[in-house]
C-alpha cells in the first residue's frame, strides 16, 4: 500500500510538471508584452471641424499640430465644432496610418473669446 501511494504521488508530480512545461512553452502563463510590434495603442485627440463635403458625407478635422483627419457622417456637424477622436495607432510610430475609431461632439469654437 505504501508503494502504491508513493507511485501515485510521483505520477501526479510528473503530470503537474509536464503540464506546467507545456503551458509555459505556449506563453499561456506569461503576460503579454505591451511593447511588441503588434501592440496597438488607442489614444484621443481634440480637433476642430474645418471642412465638410455633404455630397460624399465626409468631415475633415484639424488637430492642434495641423494634421487633418477625416470621417464619414456629416449630418450633425458644423464648421468650428469641436470633435474628440478616439484613434488607433495600428501598432506603428507613423501617425499617417492611424485610424479614427470613434467620434464625439465636444462643443463649438463659435462665441469663444
Backbone bond lengths (Angstrom), bond angles and torsions (degrees), N, CA, C in turn:
res aa  C-N    CA-C-N  psi(-1)  N-CA   C-N-CA  omega(-1)  CA-C   N-CA-C  phi
1 X - - - 1.448 - - 1.522 110.70 -
2 X 1.334 115.11 -38.17 1.446 119.95 -179.80 1.533 110.48 -64.57
3 X 1.328 116.95 -41.14 1.460 121.17 178.56 1.535 111.22 -65.22
4 X 1.310 117.21 -35.26 1.453 122.25 178.59 1.529 110.85 -64.06
5 X 1.321 118.24 -44.25 1.468 123.17 179.91 1.531 109.76 -65.07
6 X 1.323 116.62 -42.26 1.458 120.32 179.25 1.528 110.22 -63.71
7 X 1.338 117.13 -39.97 1.458 121.59 178.82 1.529 110.74 -63.72
8 X 1.324 117.72 -43.42 1.464 122.43 179.21 1.530 110.14 -63.16
9 X 1.312 118.21 -43.79 1.463 122.37 179.75 1.527 110.51 -63.60
10 X 1.332 117.58 -43.22 1.461 121.03 179.11 1.526 111.87 -65.90
11 X 1.324 117.40 -42.36 1.459 120.53 178.18 1.534 111.35 -64.94
12 X 1.325 115.96 -38.04 1.466 119.80 177.66 1.524 110.82 -64.74
13 X 1.324 116.96 -43.06 1.466 120.96 179.11 1.517 110.55 -63.58
14 X 1.321 117.97 -41.74 1.470 121.65 178.81 1.524 110.27 -64.16
15 X 1.323 116.73 -41.87 1.465 121.01 178.96 1.526 110.92 -63.38
16 X 1.317 117.76 -44.26 1.469 121.64 179.86 1.520 110.49 -64.06
17 X 1.323 117.59 -44.13 1.459 120.86 179.14 1.528 111.21 -64.11
18 X 1.316 116.98 -39.17 1.464 120.79 179.37 1.523 111.24 -65.48
19 X 1.328 116.93 -44.07 1.463 120.39 178.68 1.523 111.45 -64.42
20 X 1.316 116.89 -41.20 1.463 120.71 178.74 1.517 110.80 -62.43
21 X 1.316 117.30 -41.99 1.470 121.21 178.97 1.528 110.76 -64.86
22 X 1.319 117.35 -41.16 1.468 120.56 179.71 1.522 111.14 -65.95
23 X 1.322 117.16 -44.66 1.458 120.52 -178.90 1.521 111.82 -66.75
24 X 1.319 117.23 -39.27 1.461 118.93 -179.49 1.522 111.64 -71.24
25 X 1.322 117.85 -29.31 1.465 119.41 178.52 1.521 111.51 -74.76
26 X 1.323 119.37 -20.50 1.460 122.22 177.43 1.518 112.13 -97.53
27 X 1.325 117.98 9.40 1.465 124.49 177.29 1.524 113.52 65.30
28 X 1.299 118.47 17.81 1.453 119.77 178.01 1.527 112.20 -74.97
29 X 1.323 117.18 -22.79 1.457 119.85 179.31 1.525 112.59 -95.34
30 X 1.325 117.67 -8.79 1.454 121.21 -178.47 1.524 110.08 -98.36
31 X 1.335 117.32 140.91 1.468 118.33 175.96 1.521 110.80 -70.55
32 X 1.302 116.27 151.74 1.456 120.81 179.39 1.529 109.81 -66.95
33 X 1.295 116.61 141.16 1.460 121.96 178.40 1.528 108.80 -81.73
34 X 1.343 118.46 114.85 1.473 119.54 -176.93 1.521 113.68 -72.55
35 X 1.328 118.41 -6.14 1.448 120.39 -175.84 1.524 112.92 -109.27
36 X 1.319 117.15 20.28 1.463 119.82 177.23 1.524 109.46 -77.88
37 X 1.306 116.38 165.40 1.465 121.27 -177.95 1.521 112.37 -66.18
38 X 1.334 117.58 -21.41 1.458 119.99 -178.27 1.521 112.09 -89.79
39 X 1.331 116.77 -2.25 1.460 120.00 -179.63 1.525 109.95 -69.51
40 X 1.314 117.29 133.77 1.452 121.68 178.74 1.527 109.31 -112.85
41 X 1.312 115.40 131.73 1.446 121.83 -178.75 1.510 109.52 -105.28
42 X 1.318 115.66 134.53 1.452 121.87 176.09 1.527 107.02 -105.95
43 X 1.325 116.15 131.76 1.459 120.72 -179.79 1.527 109.02 -142.96
44 X 1.320 116.19 163.09 1.457 121.83 -179.63 1.526 109.92 -113.46
45 X 1.330 115.88 143.69 1.458 120.98 172.50 1.525 108.68 -132.11
46 X 1.323 115.94 148.77 1.451 121.99 176.53 1.522 107.81 -100.02
47 X 1.324 115.43 132.62 1.459 120.69 -176.50 1.518 110.37 -133.93
48 X 1.329 114.90 168.69 1.468 122.06 175.29 1.520 108.00 -120.34
49 X 1.315 117.03 132.99 1.470 121.14 177.23 1.523 108.02 -69.40
50 X 1.338 115.53 122.60 1.464 120.15 -177.27 1.527 113.49 -113.84
51 X 1.316 117.70 -18.26 1.460 119.91 -178.67 1.518 109.39 -162.19
52 X 1.334 115.95 147.88 1.466 121.27 176.77 1.516 109.24 -138.69
53 X 1.315 116.26 142.34 1.457 122.34 174.34 1.518 106.80 -119.49
54 X 1.325 115.87 100.28 1.465 120.15 -175.35 1.535 112.24 -69.25
55 X 1.323 117.89 -24.28 1.467 120.21 178.76 1.526 111.49 -68.35
56 X 1.340 116.97 -40.40 1.471 120.39 179.54 1.517 111.73 -99.12
57 X 1.354 117.24 -2.81 1.472 123.47 176.71 1.536 111.91 64.37
58 X 1.355 116.08 37.62 1.465 121.66 -177.87 1.528 109.79 -111.11
59 X 1.333 116.07 135.39 1.461 123.36 174.95 1.528 107.59 -112.29
60 X 1.340 116.63 132.51 1.462 122.18 176.84 1.516 108.51 -109.21
61 X 1.344 115.67 131.40 1.464 122.10 179.63 1.521 109.15 -123.00
62 X 1.336 115.47 149.68 1.453 120.75 177.39 1.518 108.91 -117.91
63 X 1.345 116.58 132.32 1.459 119.63 176.52 1.525 110.14 -90.04
64 X 1.317 117.12 179.37 1.454 122.82 -175.97 1.526 112.44 -60.99
65 X 1.335 117.21 -29.79 1.464 121.93 -179.08 1.524 113.33 -85.41
66 X 1.321 117.31 -0.21 1.458 120.82 179.06 1.515 114.44 90.35
67 X 1.333 117.58 4.14 1.467 121.01 177.29 1.520 109.71 -75.97
68 X 1.324 116.35 140.65 1.459 121.65 178.40 1.524 109.79 -101.01
69 X 1.341 115.00 137.01 1.464 122.35 178.53 1.512 107.30 -128.31
70 X 1.319 116.17 147.07 1.458 119.06 -179.62 1.522 110.77 -129.21
71 X 1.332 113.81 152.46 1.466 120.55 173.95 1.520 107.96 -150.69
72 X 1.307 115.00 163.65 1.466 121.25 179.92 1.519 110.04 -95.14
73 X 1.323 115.84 148.19 1.452 121.42 174.97 1.516 112.53 111.08
74 X 1.335 117.84 68.08 1.466 120.26 -174.71 1.527 113.77 -93.63
75 X 1.334 118.85 10.90 1.464 120.65 -173.26 1.533 113.89 -59.17
76 X 1.331 119.95 -35.82 1.466 121.44 -177.23 1.518 113.45 -109.51
77 X 1.314 119.19 6.04 1.459 122.34 -175.36 1.516 111.45 -97.34
78 X 1.354 114.98 150.42 1.459 122.52 175.85 1.523 108.90 -132.62
79 X 1.340 116.29 157.46 1.460 120.56 174.49 1.531 108.23 -58.50
80 X 1.317 117.54 140.18 1.475 126.75 -179.34 1.523 113.72 78.48
81 X 1.326 118.98 5.26 1.469 120.36 171.86 1.528 109.45 -69.28
82 X 1.316 116.33 148.99 1.454 122.26 176.04 1.528 107.32 -95.64
83 X 1.330 115.80 125.18 1.469 121.23 -179.72 1.523 108.84 -121.48
84 X 1.310 116.24 128.11 1.463 121.22 173.65 1.525 106.83 -96.42
85 X 1.343 115.87 121.23 1.461 121.13 -177.51 1.516 109.52 -106.44
86 X 1.313 116.40 128.81 1.460 121.77 172.16 1.524 106.54 -91.06
87 X 1.340 115.81 119.31 1.453 121.92 -170.09 1.525 111.52 -111.74
88 X 1.328 115.92 153.11 1.456 123.43 172.88 1.523 106.86 -117.70
89 X 1.350 117.34 125.37 1.465 119.79 -175.77 1.533 113.60 -83.34
90 X 1.306 117.85 1.14 1.476 123.06 178.28 1.521 113.33 57.07
91 X 1.313 117.15 21.58 1.453 120.92 175.83 1.514 114.87 74.94
92 X 1.340 117.86 16.31 1.458 120.65 -179.72 1.520 110.07 -122.97
93 X 1.321 116.04 163.01 1.461 121.00 175.92 1.522 111.61 -84.31
94 X 1.313 118.48 -17.49 1.454 123.91 -179.57 1.525 109.43 -75.71
95 X 1.340 118.18 121.16 1.465 119.89 -177.92 1.520 113.06 -76.60
96 X 1.327 117.31 -15.21 1.458 119.72 -173.95 1.524 113.56 -77.15
97 X 1.321 118.22 -4.61 1.464 119.90 172.66 1.527 111.72 -108.76
98 X 1.340 117.27 6.76 1.462 120.89 179.03 1.525 110.06 -67.56
99 X 1.331 115.44 149.52 1.464 120.61 -177.18 1.514 110.92 -119.36
100 X 1.329 115.68 142.25 1.463 121.82 175.16 1.526 107.52 -78.10
101 X 1.338 115.97 121.40 1.463 120.58 179.97 1.529 112.10 -96.75
102 X 1.337 116.33 -36.83 1.449 120.60 -175.11 1.526 109.15 -152.45
103 X 1.335 117.02 149.30 1.458 122.36 -178.70 1.521 108.81 -128.36
104 X 1.342 115.94 137.30 1.466 121.14 176.63 1.519 109.63 -132.79
105 X 1.322 115.56 134.31 1.463 121.63 174.98 1.524 108.92 -73.41
106 X 1.365 116.85 133.99 1.455 120.93 -177.79 1.528 113.15 -123.58
107 X 1.309 118.65 4.62 1.465 121.18 -179.66 1.518 110.47 127.72
108 X 1.343 114.80 -158.32 1.461 120.48 -178.91 1.517 110.40 -141.67
109 X 1.319 116.83 155.17 1.464 121.91 176.47 1.520 111.38 -87.12
110 X 1.317 117.95 -14.95 1.472 120.36 -179.61 1.519 109.48 -64.74
111 X 1.318 115.69 134.18 1.451 120.23 178.68 1.517 113.56 89.02
112 X 1.313 118.65 -8.41 1.473 121.16 176.73 1.518 108.96 -77.46
113 X 1.286 116.81 144.50 1.474 120.24 178.97 1.473 110.69 -116.26
